[in-house]
Amino acid sequence: MSITVRYFASLRERLGLDEEQLETEGLQTVADLRRRIAGLRELPERTLVAVNQEYADPDHPLKDGDEVAFFPPVTGG
């Protein structure tokens, strides 16, 4: 079982990666995923997260087949 993890904007450029598949074993929430990714690559602390195109908080549950997107905070002017 796996989830698709996508990186957008400056994160994609910084990591040199736009998408990857990760196994869901041991992943219950977005916070679990962030911890796993932190062991693989550096994400800024204020990185935003969406699960299946909806903003998600750290306690949001994950399930097989989810698409999780990480992107930098958006600013307006």
PAMARLO-159394 format. One record per residue (C-alpha): x, y, z; residue number from 1. Coordinates in nm, 2 decimals. Layout:
BEGIN
<site X="X" Y="Y" Z="Z" i="NUM"/>
...
// end
This chain:
BEGIN
<site X="0.00" Y="0.00" Z="0.00" i="1"/>
<site X="0.13" Y="0.34" Z="-0.09" i="2"/>
<site X="0.06" Y="0.71" Z="-0.11" i="3"/>
<site X="0.17" Y="0.97" Z="-0.37" i="4"/>
<site X="0.37" Y="1.26" Z="-0.23" i="5"/>
<site X="0.40" Y="1.57" Z="-0.45" i="6"/>
<site X="0.62" Y="1.87" Z="-0.40" i="7"/>
<site X="0.53" Y="2.21" Z="-0.55" i="8"/>
<site X="0.69" Y="2.55" Z="-0.64" i="9"/>
<site X="1.02" Y="2.63" Z="-0.46" i="10"/>
<site X="1.01" Y="2.29" Z="-0.28" i="11"/>
<site X="1.02" Y="2.11" Z="-0.61" i="12"/>
<site X="1.32" Y="2.32" Z="-0.72" i="13"/>
<site X="1.49" Y="2.29" Z="-0.39" i="14"/>
<site X="1.45" Y="1.91" Z="-0.36" i="15"/>
<site X="1.50" Y="1.84" Z="-0.74" i="16"/>
<site X="1.19" Y="1.61" Z="-0.71" i="17"/>
<site X="0.83" Y="1.66" Z="-0.80" i="18"/>
<site X="0.67" Y="1.33" Z="-0.70" i="19"/>
<site X="0.74" Y="1.01" Z="-0.52" i="20"/>
<site X="0.56" Y="0.70" Z="-0.39" i="21"/>
<site X="0.59" Y="0.61" Z="-0.03" i="22"/>
<site X="0.48" Y="0.29" Z="0.15" i="23"/>
<site X="0.20" Y="0.36" Z="0.41" i="24"/>
<site X="0.33" Y="0.11" Z="0.66" i="25"/>
<site X="0.36" Y="0.30" Z="0.99" i="26"/>
<site X="0.19" Y="0.61" Z="0.86" i="27"/>
<site X="-0.12" Y="0.70" Z="1.04" i="28"/>
<site X="-0.13" Y="1.08" Z="1.00" i="29"/>
<site X="0.02" Y="1.38" Z="0.82" i="30"/>
<site X="0.25" Y="1.43" Z="1.12" i="31"/>
<site X="0.38" Y="1.07" Z="1.07" i="32"/>
<site X="0.45" Y="1.14" Z="0.71" i="33"/>
<site X="0.64" Y="1.47" Z="0.78" i="34"/>
<site X="0.86" Y="1.28" Z="1.03" i="35"/>
<site X="0.94" Y="1.01" Z="0.77" i="36"/>
<site X="1.01" Y="1.27" Z="0.50" i="37"/>
<site X="1.23" Y="1.46" Z="0.75" i="38"/>
<site X="1.45" Y="1.15" Z="0.76" i="39"/>
<site X="1.49" Y="1.16" Z="0.38" i="40"/>
<site X="1.49" Y="1.53" Z="0.29" i="41"/>
<site X="1.46" Y="1.87" Z="0.45" i="42"/>
<site X="1.13" Y="2.05" Z="0.44" i="43"/>
<site X="1.09" Y="2.40" Z="0.58" i="44"/>
<site X="0.89" Y="2.40" Z="0.91" i="45"/>
<site X="0.61" Y="2.63" Z="0.77" i="46"/>
<site X="0.54" Y="2.40" Z="0.47" i="47"/>
<site X="0.17" Y="2.36" Z="0.39" i="48"/>
<site X="0.01" Y="2.02" Z="0.33" i="49"/>
<site X="-0.29" Y="1.91" Z="0.14" i="50"/>
<site X="-0.44" Y="1.56" Z="0.13" i="51"/>
<site X="-0.64" Y="1.48" Z="-0.18" i="52"/>
<site X="-0.64" Y="1.85" Z="-0.27" i="53"/>
<site X="-0.78" Y="1.97" Z="0.07" i="54"/>
<site X="-0.56" Y="2.16" Z="0.33" i="55"/>
<site X="-0.48" Y="1.92" Z="0.61" i="56"/>
<site X="-0.35" Y="1.96" Z="0.96" i="57"/>
<site X="-0.09" Y="1.73" Z="1.13" i="58"/>
<site X="-0.36" Y="1.50" Z="1.28" i="59"/>
<site X="-0.53" Y="1.43" Z="0.94" i="60"/>
<site X="-0.54" Y="1.05" Z="0.89" i="61"/>
<site X="-0.38" Y="0.90" Z="0.59" i="62"/>
<site X="-0.50" Y="0.59" Z="0.39" i="63"/>
<site X="-0.38" Y="0.39" Z="0.10" i="64"/>
<site X="-0.40" Y="0.57" Z="-0.23" i="65"/>
<site X="-0.40" Y="0.93" Z="-0.08" i="66"/>
<site X="-0.22" Y="1.21" Z="-0.27" i="67"/>
<site X="-0.03" Y="1.43" Z="-0.03" i="68"/>
<site X="0.10" Y="1.77" Z="-0.15" i="69"/>
<site X="0.37" Y="1.98" Z="0.02" i="70"/>
<site X="0.40" Y="2.35" Z="-0.09" i="71"/>
<site X="0.55" Y="2.67" Z="0.06" i="72"/>
<site X="0.33" Y="2.92" Z="0.23" i="73"/>
<site X="0.14" Y="3.14" Z="-0.01" i="74"/>
<site X="0.17" Y="3.52" Z="0.02" i="75"/>
<site X="-0.03" Y="3.79" Z="-0.14" i="76"/>
<site X="0.02" Y="4.15" Z="-0.20" i="77"/>
// end
